[in-house]
């Protein structure tokens, strides 16, 4: 499904005169130009006085990003530069997901595969990975080198895939270079599903490139094969074009396999990080990128996602989304549960000396039920409705409902500017344990009939207990509360084999 066009980013590069911009210009010279530079030649390259160039080079050398060859009196890339490059290469999900696909593409085609990344702000592509073929005659990718969208088939594939409202901005700075037949070429690329051109690094080679899209269907880069001209013919173009298109589509779907979590801290954050790490280690062919937004928006994004997508949610939210109940405006019936993971408990924590025996007692108190749109806030709203307490009543007598993430709510609670926390989390949550250990407070049980009514209305809720041993300072005996299972959800279109691999990996390592 095509998503709405993105708003153009308004952020620009640093102004040329700033120290940061000058230092970055030096680093770009080592990426896009020579491996080694003398002071004067670099000064000419970055259009700065030699004294300025010397100062910048010296500073970057001091920080470890450059080394100095005393014999040749030239600067070269230093240890910190290599360390940064290695870290980015290891952590950038695009490349890590693409490499197994590139290896398979090279095995099938017999040709070298190149991967390019699209800079959506400046409309450039840069080559970030390659998989060489076994042929004696092959071409090495210019890794790290950037090109405009006109310089090769990779750029043209991206340009053809840009939304109509973004294409004028991509052409704006290249008026003198825009081919007269560009519109026709872009139509042909869209019709064929791939772009062809002479490889920018080797005139005796041809490139066939296909755009790669992210989960929002935006062009994120391209996948290409580079073929010596003597092995390239019209019949081979069609075969290779279809092959590259198939593998680029597979890569797009893998990049669409995001793991959507919950709030940015606490139980959800830990679960997202754990599952992502397990899949990265145990199922490296499956890309799962934590997206720590959470709440009902995750399920809406999941239902509309590209390819295979997963989300951590609660059983209650999944039930509401599937049936189109509040807060969801429509049914999201393409969603399904993969497996249960753990259980969350409803915790009502008040400062010592503040009596909270029911929802009506919240009137006039300063209450935080987590972040707006998240599961705890949704439970809070439903409890108010069942208890027939108008939301505005909780704000009387200098009271307030304040929607905060758990770390900020904890900070304010400890500072005395919040009276009650209503959280949906695990009893082992570090923030809860810290409050229990050091803040004068109490755990307040809610009336069991009210909780039963809530559980009766949504099978994702159920009555459970909190063991007294979990909070010995708060509880003398086990306490009844609302329990909500967390589930791993996916879309109905996820391949069964992939869902099985995800479920197996998580189940085998689940605590």
Residue pairs with C-beta under 8 A, 6 or more apart in sequence:
1 217
1 304
1 306
2 217
3 216
3 217
3 218
3 304
5 163
5 165
5 166
6 120
6 163
6 166
6 216
6 218
8 166
8 169
9 120
9 121
11 121
13 21
14 20
14 21
14 24
15 21
16 22
16 25
22 46
22 48
22 52
22 56
23 56
23 59
23 60
25 46
25 48
26 42
26 46
26 53
26 56
26 57
26 60
27 60
27 65
27 81
29 37
29 42
29 45
29 46
30 37
30 66
30 76
30 77
30 81
31 144
31 145
32 144
32 145
32 146
33 45
35 76
35 77
36 69
36 72
36 74
36 75
36 76
37 45
37 57
37 74
37 75
38 73
38 74
38 75
39 50
39 53
39 54
39 57
39 75
40 50
40 53
42 53
42 57
42 75
43 49
43 50
43 52
43 53
43 54
46 53
48 56
57 66
57 75
60 66
60 75
60 78
61 67
61 68
61 75
61 78
63 80
64 78
64 79
64 80
64 81
65 77
65 78
65 80
65 81
65 84
66 75
66 76
66 77
66 78
66 81
67 75
67 76
67 77
67 78
67 79
68 74
68 75
68 76
69 75
69 76
89 95
89 128
90 96
92 128
93 255
93 287
93 289
94 115
94 117
94 128
94 220
94 221
94 255
95 115
95 128
95 129
96 284
96 287
97 251
97 254
97 255
97 287
98 115
98 129
98 212
98 223
98 251
99 129
99 131
100 284
100 285
101 223
101 247
101 250
101 251
101 254
102 113
102 115
102 129
102 130
102 131
102 223
102 247
103 113
103 131
104 247
105 113
105 131
105 223
105 225
105 243
105 244
105 247
106 112
106 113
106 131
106 132
106 133
106 225
108 243
109 133
109 225
109 240
109 243
109 244
110 133
110 134
110 135
111 133
111 135
111 138
111 225
111 226
111 227
111 231
111 240
112 130
112 131
112 132
112 133
112 138
112 139
112 141
112 225
112 226
113 130
113 131
113 223
113 224
113 225
114 127
114 129
114 130
114 141
114 154
114 207
114 223
114 224
114 225
114 226
115 127
115 128
115 129
115 130
115 221
115 222
115 223
115 224
116 125
116 126
116 127
116 128
116 154
116 155
116 209
116 221
116 222
116 224
117 125
117 126
117 127
117 128
117 220
117 221
118 124
118 125
118 158
118 219
118 220
118 221
118 222
119 125
119 126
119 146
120 218
120 219
123 148
123 149
123 169
123 170
124 146
124 147
124 148
124 149
124 155
125 146
125 147
125 149
125 152
125 154
125 155
125 158
125 221
125 222
126 144
126 145
126 146
126 147
127 141
127 142
127 143
127 144
127 145
127 154
128 143
128 144
128 221
129 141
129 143
130 140
130 141
130 143
132 138
132 140
135 228
137 228
138 226
138 228
139 199
139 201
139 202
139 205
139 226
139 228
140 201
141 201
141 226
142 200
142 201
147 154
147 155
147 200
148 155
148 174
148 177
149 155
149 156
149 158
149 159
149 170
150 156
150 159
150 174
150 177
150 178
150 179
151 200
152 197
152 198
152 199
152 200
152 207
152 209
153 194
153 195
153 196
153 197
153 207
153 208
153 209
153 222
153 224
154 195
154 207
154 209
154 221
154 222
154 224
156 185
156 186
156 189
156 195
156 197
156 209
157 189
157 194
157 195
157 209
157 210
157 211
157 222
157 224
158 211
158 219
158 221
158 222
159 167
159 170
159 186
160 186
160 189
160 190
160 195
160 211
161 190
161 211
161 213
161 219
162 170
162 219
171 178
179 185
189 195
192 241
193 210
193 241
193 242
193 245
194 208
194 209
194 210
194 241
194 244
194 245
195 208
195 209
195 210
196 206
196 207
196 208
196 209
196 237
196 241
197 206
197 207
197 209
198 205
198 206
198 207
199 205
199 206
199 207
199 226
200 207
202 226
204 228
204 229
205 226
205 227
205 228
205 229
206 226
206 227
206 228
206 229
206 232
206 237
207 224
207 225
207 226
207 227
208 224
208 225
208 227
208 237
208 240
208 241
208 244
209 222
209 223
209 224
209 244
210 222
210 223
210 224
210 241
210 244
210 245
210 247
210 248
210 249
211 219
211 221
211 222
211 248
212 219
212 220
212 221
212 222
212 223
212 248
212 251
212 252
212 255
213 219
213 220
213 252
213 255
213 306
214 220
214 252
214 255
214 256
214 306
215 255
215 256
215 258
215 305
215 306
215 307
215 309
216 306
217 306
220 255
222 248
223 244
223 247
223 248
223 251
224 244
225 240
225 243
225 244
227 236
227 240
252 306
252 307
253 306
253 307
253 308
254 285
254 286
254 287
254 307
254 308
255 287
255 307
256 305
256 306
256 307
256 308
256 309
257 286
257 287
257 288
257 289
257 307
257 308
257 309
257 310
257 498
258 288
258 289
258 290
258 291
258 305
258 309
258 310
259 272
259 275
259 276
259 279
259 288
259 289
259 290
259 291
259 310
259 311
259 312
260 291
260 293
260 294
260 298
260 301
260 302
260 309
260 310
260 311
260 312
260 313
261 268
261 269
261 271
261 272
261 290
261 291
261 292
261 293
261 294
261 298
261 311
261 312
262 268
262 269
262 271
262 272
262 292
262 294
262 295
262 298
262 312
262 313
262 374
262 375
263 269
263 292
263 294
263 370
263 371
263 374
263 405
263 406
264 292
264 294
264 405
265 405
265 406
265 407
265 431
266 406
266 407
266 425
266 429
266 430
266 431
267 342
267 344
267 425
267 426
267 429
267 486
268 292
268 294
268 312
269 292
271 312
271 341
271 342
271 486
272 290
272 292
272 312
273 290
274 509
275 288
275 312
275 488
275 506
276 288
276 289
276 290
278 505
278 506
278 509
279 286
279 288
279 502
279 505
279 506
280 288
282 505
282 509
283 501
283 502
283 505
286 498
286 501
286 502
288 310
288 502
291 298
291 301
293 301
294 371
294 374
295 371
295 372
295 373
295 374
295 375
296 317
296 320
296 321
296 327
296 328
296 373
296 378
297 373
298 311
298 312
298 313
299 311
299 313
299 317
299 318
299 321
299 328
299 332
299 335
299 489
300 321
300 328
300 332
301 309
301 311
302 309
302 310
302 311
302 332
302 335
302 489
302 490
302 491
303 321
303 332
303 334
303 335
303 491
305 491
308 490
308 491
308 493
308 494
308 495
308 498
309 490
309 491
309 494
310 338
310 488
310 489
310 490
310 494
310 502
311 488
311 489
311 490
312 341
312 486
312 487
312 488
312 489
313 321
313 375
313 486
313 487
313 489
314 344
314 375
314 424
314 460
314 484
314 485
314 486
314 487
315 337
315 340
315 459
315 460
315 461
315 484
315 485
315 486
315 487
316 375
316 378
316 379
316 458
316 460
316 461
316 484
317 375
317 378
317 460
318 335
318 337
318 460
318 487
318 489
319 325
319 458
319 459
319 460
320 326
320 327
320 328
320 378
320 458
320 460
321 328
321 331
321 332
321 335
322 331
322 332
322 333
322 335
323 331
324 330
324 331
324 332
327 373
327 378
334 491
334 492
334 493
335 489
335 490
335 491
335 492
336 489
336 490
336 491
336 492
337 487
337 488
337 489
338 487
338 488
338 489
338 490
338 499
338 502
338 503
339 487
339 488
339 503
339 506
339 507
340 485
340 486
340 487
341 485
341 486
341 487
341 488
341 506
341 510
342 426
342 485
342 486
343 426
343 464
343 483
343 484
343 485
343 486
344 375
344 424
344 425
344 426
344 483
344 484
344 485
344 486
345 424
345 425
345 426
345 427
345 464
345 466
345 481
345 482
345 483
345 484
346 376
346 379
346 422
346 423
346 424
346 446
346 451
346 481
346 482
346 483
346 484
347 421
347 422
347 423
347 424
347 425
347 427
347 432
347 443
347 466
347 481
348 356
348 420
348 421
348 422
348 443
348 444
348 445
348 446
349 413
349 420
349 421
349 422
349 423
349 432
349 435
349 441
349 442
349 443
349 444
350 356
350 419
350 420
350 421
350 441
350 442
350 444
351 413
351 416
351 419
351 420
351 439
351 440
351 441
351 442
352 440
352 441
352 442
353 440
354 365
354 419
354 420
355 361
356 362
356 365
356 420
356 444
357 444
357 447
358 387
358 446
358 447
358 450
359 383
359 384
359 387
359 389
359 446
359 450
360 387
360 389
362 389
362 394
362 399
362 420
363 389
363 393
363 394
363 396
363 397
363 399
364 394
364 396
364 397
364 398
364 399
365 394
365 399
365 419
365 420
366 399
366 400
366 402
366 417
366 418
366 419
366 420
367 380
367 394
367 399
367 400
367 401
367 402
367 418
367 419
367 420
367 421
367 422
368 401
368 402
368 403
368 404
368 409
368 412
368 413
368 418
368 420
368 421
368 422
369 376
369 377
369 379
369 380
369 401
369 403
369 422
369 423
370 376
370 377
370 380
370 403
370 404
370 405
370 406
370 409
370 422
370 423
370 424
371 377
371 403
371 404
371 405
372 403
375 424
375 484
376 422
376 423
376 424
376 425
377 403
379 422
379 424
379 454
379 461
379 482
379 484
380 401
380 422
381 391
382 454
382 457
383 446
383 450
383 454
384 390
384 391
384 394
386 450
386 453
386 454
387 450
391 401
394 400
394 401
395 401
402 409
402 412
402 418
404 412
406 423
406 425
406 429
406 431
407 431
409 418
409 421
409 423
410 421
410 431
410 434
410 435
412 418
413 421
413 435
413 439
413 441
414 435
414 438
414 439
420 444
421 435
423 429
423 432
424 484
425 431
425 432
427 466
427 467
427 470
427 471
428 470
435 441
436 471
436 473
436 474
437 473
441 474
442 474
443 466
443 471
443 474
443 475
443 479
445 479
445 480
445 481
446 481
446 482
448 463
448 480
451 461
451 463
451 480
451 481
451 482
452 463
454 461
454 482
455 461
455 462
455 463
455 482
460 484
460 485
461 482
461 483
461 484
462 482
462 483
462 484
462 485
463 480
463 481
463 482
463 483
464 480
464 481
464 482
464 483
465 478
465 479
465 480
465 481
466 475
466 478
466 479
466 480
466 481
467 475
467 478
468 475
468 476
468 477
468 478
468 479
488 502
488 503
488 506
490 499
490 502
